[in-house]
Amino acid sequence: CTVGGPVDIEFNERVKGKNYRCKECGERFKGIGKRPMCPSCQSEDVEEAEGGGSPDSPSGTGGTT
């Protein structure tokens, strides 16, 4: 059990997370829940990312050009 720190969760195929972008550091990530937290800076000041790009690519486009 973790108290107060970031939680490292592996998503399986049945869990559909949403793509988010951190307003503080610009990190793109996939998150779930009502209050997702940036994995890089632990900020809760995030917004749902538009376009549905992959959070694994720096531009969030999923590697398509």
Disulfide bonds with the S-S distance in Angstrom:
none
